[in-house]
Amino acid sequence: MDFLPLFLDVRAQPCLVVGGGEVAARKSAMLLRAGARVTVLAPALEPDFDANVADRITHRAAGFDVHDVLRW
């Protein structure tokens, strides 16, 4: 099996997305549609984060550190 389908209730839950590119933008948009509170951890956001998504996330302009996951 290549993928593990998960069904989680993420409404109002904090979710961390690491990276600022196309895949991160897509995942952030899906999490927002599900009602999650999204924080994106990346030095910069690529143009793939359109204004609708970028205005609804918290962007932490930094590189990944394992301690970031432990804080969640």
URHUFEN-V154483 format. One record per residue. RES is the residue in three letters. PHI is phi in radians with two decimals (999 if undefined). D_FIRST is the distance of its C-alpha to the first C-alpha in Angstrom with 1 decimal. Layout:
BEGIN
RES,PHI,D_FIRST / RES,PHI,D_FIRST
END
This chain:
BEGIN
MET,999,0.0 / ASP,-1.55,3.8 / PHE,-2.27,5.7 / LEU,-2.04,7.3 / PRO,-1.23,10.2 / LEU,-2.20,13.4 / PHE,-2.13,16.9 / LEU,-2.16,19.6 / ASP,-1.55,23.3 / VAL,-1.83,24.3 / ARG,-0.97,27.7 / ALA,1.13,30.2 / GLN,-1.67,27.8 / PRO,-1.28,27.9 / CYS,-2.28,24.9 / LEU,-1.84,24.8 / VAL,-2.00,23.5 / VAL,-1.79,24.0 / GLY,2.03,25.1 / GLY,-2.17,27.4 / GLY,-1.74,26.0 / GLU,-1.06,24.4 / VAL,-1.14,21.0 / ALA,-1.10,22.8 / ALA,-1.11,25.2 / ARG,-1.13,22.6 / LYS,-1.15,20.8 / SER,-1.09,24.4 / ALA,-1.09,25.4 / MET,-1.14,22.6 / LEU,-1.12,23.4 / LEU,-1.09,27.1 / ARG,-1.08,26.6 / ALA,-1.48,25.0 / GLY,1.60,28.2 / ALA,-1.32,27.0 / ARG,-1.67,29.5 / VAL,-1.81,28.0 / THR,-2.01,29.1 / VAL,-1.91,28.1 / LEU,-1.86,28.7 / ALA,-2.88,29.7 / PRO,-1.00,32.9 / ALA,-2.67,33.2 / LEU,-1.76,31.7 / GLU,-1.28,31.1 / PRO,-1.05,32.7 / ASP,-1.07,29.3 / PHE,-1.41,30.3 / ASP,-1.21,32.7 / ALA,-1.02,35.6 / ASN,-1.08,34.1 / VAL,-1.38,31.1 / ALA,-1.06,33.2 / ASP,-1.33,35.9 / ARG,-1.94,33.6 / ILE,-1.95,31.8 / THR,-1.81,33.2 / HIS,-1.82,33.0 / ARG,-1.83,33.5 / ALA,-1.40,34.6 / ALA,-2.76,33.4 / GLY,-1.45,30.9 / PHE,-1.29,28.1 / ASP,-2.41,29.1 / VAL,-0.95,27.1 / HIS,-1.14,29.9 / ASP,-1.09,29.0 / VAL,-1.22,25.8 / LEU,-1.16,28.0 / ARG,-1.26,30.4 / TRP,-1.48,28.0
END
